[in-house]
Amino acid sequence: MTNVAANLIGGATVSFGHLIDYLDQHQEKYTLVNTQYFLQGIQRYFNPLYVLLQILKNVARVDVVFLNSSRGGTKYLSPLLFVLAKVFRLKFVFRPFGGNIKDYTANYSGLQKWIFKNTTLRADLFFLQTKELMQFYAKQARNIKQLPTSREEPVQETLRGTRPYSKRFVYLGYVNEAKGIDHILEAASQLGEDYTIHIYGPIKEKKYEEKFATSKNNYRGVLAKEDVLKTLKEYDVLLLPTFYQGEGYPGAIIEAYSLGLPVITTQWKAIPEIVLENKTGLLIEPQSTEALVQAIRHFSTENYSRHSEEARRFFLETFSVNKVTGRAVDQIKKLFEVH
């Protein structure tokens, strides 16, 4: 199996990393090709050539080209690899990161849409993150399967456990307006000192550097990867009042569930697919501080343990990496079964 991977940041990196870890742990053979080998200036335009050469070098000893890709790879690299796979009679498997492929491909030119329809959508296996996308492409693509966001089972000492509810709320992710940061800060000012509301993540818009200068108690900086879970466990509820256009299944929600943290998030894109209303969390209207405040106030000593247990159970049943990734690898292997 050949894996062609985008070297991306954020949830895509974590998701792809789990795939590689699974292949290693189960001694599956693969060759890893970095589709963003060149990162600087004009050299970036040589990445497609680099990928093609790497695949040609390994073509005699692989049987699958598996492209894990961002929007750039969808537009330019996927058609090239589809053709290459067909020339050498390999299986072509495609997985776009995130939940917005139907949005950015809608802006393609007529020729680009034709190429997308006759290459990428004809992949031997087309993995999609959300049920919304699967429904959208149901009659367009050849063979669709769901590959949702997943996370590894946390070690026992990382779990939140039965610590009493203490009105501690946390946001974890990129700090920009579309993630609902302004609404979190306004909610914090309305709720007062009885509540703890902290924000972690890289600042992506300069205005927040100024805002955090006057609200230092809210912003706590950027967490190293190894510190994410042990930091999350110190809180009660994850906040994600997002209206970000590229939202799919946010990894932060899955990480929160894995520890037993319920979530407050928005009725936005495919997010309602992964929130069991009034069980694993609460869904609110996007861009509404009032709704966010009401949702925060919903949680109490009396109802918290029920929400926490539901979140943890939902993770184990739906988002455990061994289940999700193992199922995906089995689906690739089925491409070679003789019927």
Secondary structure, 3 states (H helix, E strand, C coil): CEEEECCCCCHHHHHHHHHHHHHHHCCCCCEEEECCCCCCHHHHHHHHHHHHHHHHHHHHHCCEEEEEECHHHHHHHHHHHHHHHHHCCCEEEEEECCCCHHHHHCCCCHHHHHHHHHCHHHCCEEEECCHHHHHHHCCCCCCEEECCCCECCCCHHHCCCCCCCCCEEEEECCECHHHCHHHHHHHHHHHCCCCEEEEECCECCCHHHHHHHCCCCCECCCCCHHHHHHHHCCCCEEEECCCCCCCCCCHHHHHHHHHCCCEEEECCCCHHHHCCECCCEEEECCCCHHHHHHHHHHCCCCCHHHHHHHHHHHHHHHCEHHHHHHHHHHHHHHHHCCC
